[in-house]
């Protein structure tokens, strides 16, 4: 027996670029999912399996609401989602769907914070048993314990972001992760540099979107009745810096185009 020849080829064997290209070309066409909000879909072309998407903003400025809107829109197209809602009680979470038919999605009956291995196990269950395609995690600071100094927190967040990205790839799903920004200065629109506690939040994600409710001109504590959704990072199309005005109707977000359609119903 020639002991220099492996008995079985492993997935990590070295192959030529031509061989790899043929394998990639033989894959099914990439499936991209829609946000269900016209202007956002136009600028981003949606999202796809393996993506880690961060949705950020100040506390109370609409992070959970925009993700619930996306989740609701996915449900209308029979795309199955899963939620880890650490921040809201069940009553608070389902209040968003009052007066609507609750779309089909999946949730653990009880959440286990600060345990990434448990999240991995639950995602595996959701994918295997329920064919889940999109996962929402609300939010980062219920996944990473905020212990130790700033350097230790930053490293822990970086490691967590990389593990979440690997889960998205391993399970062939999309993960939406909600994350806070730093406290605002003069109510300015947050930027990529305002992501809280670690630059790894932006570095390790495929896309970062920030939702912000602007203050009324000259008034620090009064806010406009609309929100601004800003694309601050996006690998797929490379479009960044674009801001979309969103309005809320019946507890869901719409842009101007979709708002006109909603009011016409």
C-alpha positions, 0 to 999 in steps of 0.5 A, spaced: 500 500 500 502 506 498 502 510 504 503 517 501 496 516 498 490 518 502 485 513 503 479 518 503 479 525 500 477 530 505 473 537 504 479 541 505 483 538 500 487 542 495 484 543 488 486 548 482 482 554 481 479 551 475 476 546 479 473 550 484 470 555 479 467 549 476 464 547 482 461 554 484 458 555 477 455 548 478 451 551 484 444 553 484 443 560 483 444 565 489 437 566 493 436 573 495 431 575 500 427 582 500 426 587 505 419 588 503 421 596 503 422 598 495 427 603 496 432 599 501 431 593 496 433 597 490 439 600 493 441 593 497 438 588 492 436 584 499 440 579 502 442 572 502 445 566 505 451 566 509 450 574 510 451 577 517 447 583 517 447 589 523 441 593 525 444 599 529 441 605 532 440 609 539 435 606 544 428 606 542 429 609 535 426 603 531 431 597 531 426 592 533 421 595 529 424 595 523 427 588 524 419 586 525 417 589 519 422 585 515 420 579 519 413 580 517 414 582 510 418 575 509 412 571 512 408 574 507 412 571 502 413 564 506 420 565 508 421 562 515 424 566 520 426 565 527 427 570 533 431 571 539 428 576 543 432 577 549 430 585 550 422 585 550 417 580 554 412 576 549 407 581 550 411 587 548 414 583 542 407 581 539 404 587 541 407 589 534 402 584 530 395 587 534 390 587 528 394 583 523 395 576 522 401 574 525 406 571 520 409 564 521 416 564 525 419 560 530 422 562 537 424 559 543 419 559 549 425 561 554 431 564 552 438 563 555 442 569 555 450 570 554 450 563 551 453 563 544 453 555 544 446 555 546 444 559 540 448 555 535 444 549 538 437 552 537 439 555 530 441 548 528 434 546 531 430 551 527 434 549 520 433 542 521 426 541 524 423 548 521 427 550 515 428 556 518 432 561 513 433 568 517 434 569 524 433 575 528 437 576 534 435 582 539 440 584 541 448 583 541 449 585 549 444 579 551 449 575 547 456 578 550 457 579 557 459 586 558 464 584 563 472 586 564 475 592 561 474 595 554 479 591 551 476 585 553 469 587 551 472 589 544 475 582 544 469 578 546 465 582 541 470 580 535 470 573 537 462 573 537 461 576 531 466 571 527 462 566 530 455 568 528 458 569 521 460 562 521 453 560 523 450 564 518 455 560 513 455 553 516 447 553 516 446 557 510 442 562 513 441 570 514 443 572 521 440 579 523 443 582 529 441 588 533 446 592 536 446 599 540 450 605 538 453 610 543 449 616 546 448 621 541 451 628 540 447 633 539 442 628 536 446 627 530 445 621 525 449 615 528 455 613 523 459 606 523 464 609 528 458 610 533 457 602 534 458 601 541 463 597 545 467 595 539 469 596 532 469 589 530 461 590 530 462 593 523 468 590 521 466 583 521 459 584 518 457 584 511 452 590 512 450 595 517 444 599 517 443 604 522 436 607 524 435 614 527 429 618 529 431 625 527 430 631 533 426 637 530 430 643 528 432 647 534 429 642 539 433 636 543 428 632 546 422 633 540 423 628 535 420 628 527 414 623 526 419 619 521 425 615 521 431 615 517 434 608 515 442 609 513 446 604 509 453 605 512 456 598 510 454 594 504 458 589 501 454 586 495 452 593 491 458 597 495 452 602 496 453 606 502 451 613 505 444 613 502 439 614 507 431 612 506 426 616 510 421 611 513 414 612 516 410 608 520 403 605 519 399 600 523 406 599 527 410 597 521 415 601 517 414 603 510 418 608 505 414 613 501 413 609 495 410 603 500 406 608 504 402 611 499 400 604 497 399 602 504 394 608 505 391 606 499 388 600 502 
